[in-house]
Amino acid sequence: MNLEINSSRPSARRLWTNRVATAGMAVAVALALIPVGLILYYITKNGLAAMSWGFLTEPTPFTFRRPGGGFLNGLIGTAIMVALATAASVPLGILAAIYLEEYGKRGWLAQLVRFFSDVMTGVPSVFVGLFVYTAFVLPFGFGAIMGAGALAIIMLPIVIRSAEEMLKLVPLELKHASFALGASKSQTVLRVVLPSALPGITTGVLLAVARAAGETAPLILTALGSLKVTTALIGEPISALPLLIFDGARNPFAAGQERAWAGALELLALVLIFTLLARIVAARSKISR
Amino acid sequence: MQSQAKPLGDIAGGIAPVPIENRKGVGRRADSLFSVVAALSGSLVLLILAFMVLSTTNTALPIFRAEGISFVTSSDWHPANGDYGILAFIYGTLVTSAIALVIAVPISLGIAIYLVEVAPRWIKGPITYLVDLLAAVPSVVYGLWGVFVLLPLFLQPAAELLSSVLGFIPIFAGPPSGLSYFGAGVVLAVMIVPIISALSREIIQTVPDDDRYAAYALGATRWEMIRGAVLPRGRAGIVGAVMLGLGRALGETIAVALLVGSATTINTSVVRPGYSMAAVIANQFQEASGDHIKALVAVGVVLFAITIIVNIGARLIVWRMAD
């Protein structure tokens, strides 16, 4: 190899390669930021144009052609199903995380659960919908419970893995202090470890809620959608914001598409509020990522 | 990373002769009850996954039996005649995901490398936040935006440009349509950029600074340092990140359903309409009945099998990196 010790600077070609590579990275960042800007701009612009008090408080009219009306049926459906899914997945997810971090540790069962929770976050949400359809909708019919079940399955692995990360960060000294005071293991876990990890766990839960609120595909197969405002949990189809947006995007009439834009703004606002809350909680807590 | 906790029994055993875990009484019983409940909740994930596979496969079984291997080797999909061949959908899923990767991987890696190696401190936070924002947008919002904004603004003109310049190559042959494998692939790319870039960023951050200093000490420019020291170290992890993005693209439903053009035949040209497995389930479910629904469930089972293989592969790679 021929070393040129006297040349203190890299050759012009190498410097240019370096510059081109740096410029390439800047282009990559710009290419990713363009869609961010386009999405926020058009959802806000087209959404605000169609947004009104009536949109928030009235159900969807029976034909896409008719202007007016709104997505109240979807808003209520989304609220019910996401609330039920949260109520089911959060306690189970936190218990599972406690098992992984405090009991199972590096044992084979814990490793298996960890691995398949990760794999489960990658299962297509439409497949989760198909599962709930074949197992529960076929015998019991479409309904809010079915949709909530599908959303809960989607939320569960997210809650488990984020809660486990937070439990890991609880200082060992806290546990030792609790044991030294004579607390049993379950007392320590429930009254010392869990409360100190709670803000971090809340962050994970809020992100899971944001994800569930935006899911469409599993709800097509489980909640089906409805133009009626309903609070029935079982026995009749129910709507959700994403379902109504999907229908609006597929139809050729201007009135239906305008409602879809307003619905997209409503949904995006909800999702971003939960994401923002998650960040605020995370920033305020000592134990978080 | 915090070091692994020592089992408390060891620590207590060093101080007191009786290990804490051997205590008797009410507390002990509550303890074991609690640990059993926790273990059951943990195992729930495994039970749900198993139940998912069993229930869907069981429903789809008549279709698998009737169609045999032609279910995945035929592209003859005519529910009215009872013909269920899903090759066109498998093809569409693979093609749209491949297009998404071709676009998203260089962009994601560019972002990740820029944020770790190049960006000044003040700009890192805002860029990270904005790219993460892409991950929070629901797929139905991507679909709506894709159809009514990106389609006239970019997808249709780009498809026309591709086929007029490169139309002599069969995969870009016209007549071009924005509602196509290409259109769906572009929107998928936007959706997976935040996933791949966030994971690659974490991996690149774990490359020790000593490696960077060593490359600089040898006279490397920054790019040579990145190519010679950073990327080889992070290669396995980046492959894992890309596979997780691929897993997401394969299973993505609503945005593809709105943008892929809904043609049930195989089109060799990427600027022609097609279909994907997830999209056909979402689009045809509401009007389907009887065997047609069972066939859609069967499509889901095949989709699940493909994504689970990709995901397990990705997780194994990422897990090995972490250990």
Chai-1 contact restraints between the chains, C-beta under 6 A:
chainA,res_idxA,chainB,res_idxB,connection_type,confidence,min_distance_angstrom,max_distance_angstrom,comment,restraint_id
A,P10,B,T221,contact,1.0,0.0,6.0,A-B,restraint_1
A,R14,B,T221,contact,1.0,0.0,6.0,A-B,restraint_2
A,T17,B,W223,contact,1.0,0.0,6.0,A-B,restraint_3
A,N18,B,T221,contact,1.0,0.0,6.0,A-B,restraint_4
A,N18,B,R222,contact,1.0,0.0,6.0,A-B,restraint_5
A,N18,B,W223,contact,1.0,0.0,6.0,A-B,restraint_6
A,A21,B,W223,contact,1.0,0.0,6.0,A-B,restraint_7
A,G24,B,G110,contact,1.0,0.0,6.0,A-B,restraint_8
A,M25,B,G110,contact,1.0,0.0,6.0,A-B,restraint_9
A,M25,B,I113,contact,1.0,0.0,6.0,A-B,restraint_10
A,M25,B,Y114,contact,1.0,0.0,6.0,A-B,restraint_11
A,A28,B,I107,contact,1.0,0.0,6.0,A-B,restraint_12
A,A28,B,G110,contact,1.0,0.0,6.0,A-B,restraint_13
A,A28,B,I111,contact,1.0,0.0,6.0,A-B,restraint_14
A,V29,B,I111,contact,1.0,0.0,6.0,A-B,restraint_15
A,V29,B,Y114,contact,1.0,0.0,6.0,A-B,restraint_16
A,L31,B,I107,contact,1.0,0.0,6.0,A-B,restraint_17
A,A32,B,I107,contact,1.0,0.0,6.0,A-B,restraint_18
A,A32,B,I111,contact,1.0,0.0,6.0,A-B,restraint_19
A,A32,B,V131,contact,1.0,0.0,6.0,A-B,restraint_20
A,A32,B,V193,contact,1.0,0.0,6.0,A-B,restraint_21
A,L33,B,L130,contact,1.0,0.0,6.0,A-B,restraint_22
A,P35,B,V190,contact,1.0,0.0,6.0,A-B,restraint_23
A,V36,B,L130,contact,1.0,0.0,6.0,A-B,restraint_24
A,V36,B,L133,contact,1.0,0.0,6.0,A-B,restraint_25
A,V36,B,L134,contact,1.0,0.0,6.0,A-B,restraint_26
A,I39,B,W145,contact,1.0,0.0,6.0,A-B,restraint_27
A,Y42,B,V149,contact,1.0,0.0,6.0,A-B,restraint_28
A,L92,B,S41,contact,1.0,0.0,6.0,A-B,restraint_29
A,L95,B,A38,contact,1.0,0.0,6.0,A-B,restraint_30
A,L95,B,S41,contact,1.0,0.0,6.0,A-B,restraint_31
A,A96,B,S41,contact,1.0,0.0,6.0,A-B,restraint_32
A,A96,B,G42,contact,1.0,0.0,6.0,A-B,restraint_33
A,I98,B,A38,contact,1.0,0.0,6.0,A-B,restraint_34
A,Y99,B,A38,contact,1.0,0.0,6.0,A-B,restraint_35
A,Y99,B,A39,contact,1.0,0.0,6.0,A-B,restraint_36
A,Y99,B,G42,contact,1.0,0.0,6.0,A-B,restraint_37
A,Y103,B,S35,contact,1.0,0.0,6.0,A-B,restraint_38
A,Y103,B,A38,contact,1.0,0.0,6.0,A-B,restraint_39
A,V113,B,G42,contact,1.0,0.0,6.0,A-B,restraint_40
A,V113,B,V45,contact,1.0,0.0,6.0,A-B,restraint_41
A,F116,B,V45,contact,1.0,0.0,6.0,A-B,restraint_42
A,F116,B,L46,contact,1.0,0.0,6.0,A-B,restraint_43
A,F116,B,L49,contact,1.0,0.0,6.0,A-B,restraint_44
A,S117,B,V45,contact,1.0,0.0,6.0,A-B,restraint_45
A,D118,B,R315,contact,1.0,0.0,6.0,A-B,restraint_46
A,V119,B,N311,contact,1.0,0.0,6.0,A-B,restraint_47
A,V119,B,I312,contact,1.0,0.0,6.0,A-B,restraint_48
A,V119,B,R315,contact,1.0,0.0,6.0,A-B,restraint_49
A,G122,B,G247,contact,1.0,0.0,6.0,A-B,restraint_50
A,G122,B,N311,contact,1.0,0.0,6.0,A-B,restraint_51
A,P124,B,G251,contact,1.0,0.0,6.0,A-B,restraint_52
A,P124,B,A278,contact,1.0,0.0,6.0,A-B,restraint_53
A,P124,B,T307,contact,1.0,0.0,6.0,A-B,restraint_54
A,V126,B,T253,contact,1.0,0.0,6.0,A-B,restraint_55
A,V126,B,A278,contact,1.0,0.0,6.0,A-B,restraint_56
A,V126,B,I281,contact,1.0,0.0,6.0,A-B,restraint_57
A,F127,B,G300,contact,1.0,0.0,6.0,A-B,restraint_58
A,F127,B,F304,contact,1.0,0.0,6.0,A-B,restraint_59
A,L130,B,T56,contact,1.0,0.0,6.0,A-B,restraint_60
A,L130,B,V297,contact,1.0,0.0,6.0,A-B,restraint_61
A,L130,B,G300,contact,1.0,0.0,6.0,A-B,restraint_62
A,F131,B,M52,contact,1.0,0.0,6.0,A-B,restraint_63
A,F131,B,S55,contact,1.0,0.0,6.0,A-B,restraint_64
A,F131,B,T56,contact,1.0,0.0,6.0,A-B,restraint_65
A,T134,B,S55,contact,1.0,0.0,6.0,A-B,restraint_66
A,T134,B,T56,contact,1.0,0.0,6.0,A-B,restraint_67
A,T134,B,T59,contact,1.0,0.0,6.0,A-B,restraint_68
A,A135,B,S55,contact,1.0,0.0,6.0,A-B,restraint_69
A,L172,B,A5,contact,1.0,0.0,6.0,A-B,restraint_70
A,F179,B,I20,contact,1.0,0.0,6.0,A-B,restraint_71
A,S184,B,G27,contact,1.0,0.0,6.0,A-B,restraint_72
A,S184,B,D31,contact,1.0,0.0,6.0,A-B,restraint_73
A,K185,B,D31,contact,1.0,0.0,6.0,A-B,restraint_74
A,S186,B,A30,contact,1.0,0.0,6.0,A-B,restraint_75
A,S186,B,D31,contact,1.0,0.0,6.0,A-B,restraint_76
A,S186,B,F34,contact,1.0,0.0,6.0,A-B,restraint_77
A,G214,B,P138,contact,1.0,0.0,6.0,A-B,restraint_78
A,T216,B,V140,contact,1.0,0.0,6.0,A-B,restraint_79
A,T216,B,I254,contact,1.0,0.0,6.0,A-B,restraint_80
A,A217,B,T253,contact,1.0,0.0,6.0,A-B,restraint_81
A,A217,B,I254,contact,1.0,0.0,6.0,A-B,restraint_82
A,A217,B,A282,contact,1.0,0.0,6.0,A-B,restraint_83
A,I220,B,A282,contact,1.0,0.0,6.0,A-B,restraint_84
A,I220,B,F285,contact,1.0,0.0,6.0,A-B,restraint_85
A,L221,B,F285,contact,1.0,0.0,6.0,A-B,restraint_86
A,P242,B,V140,contact,1.0,0.0,6.0,A-B,restraint_87
A,I245,B,V140,contact,1.0,0.0,6.0,A-B,restraint_88
A,I245,B,L144,contact,1.0,0.0,6.0,A-B,restraint_89
A,F246,B,V140,contact,1.0,0.0,6.0,A-B,restraint_90
A,A249,B,G143,contact,1.0,0.0,6.0,A-B,restraint_91
A,A249,B,L144,contact,1.0,0.0,6.0,A-B,restraint_92
A,A249,B,V147,contact,1.0,0.0,6.0,A-B,restraint_93
A,A249,B,L258,contact,1.0,0.0,6.0,A-B,restraint_94
A,A260,B,L144,contact,1.0,0.0,6.0,A-B,restraint_95
A,A264,B,V141,contact,1.0,0.0,6.0,A-B,restraint_96
A,A264,B,L144,contact,1.0,0.0,6.0,A-B,restraint_97
A,L268,B,V141,contact,1.0,0.0,6.0,A-B,restraint_98
A,V271,B,A136,contact,1.0,0.0,6.0,A-B,restraint_99
A,T275,B,A136,contact,1.0,0.0,6.0,A-B,restraint_100
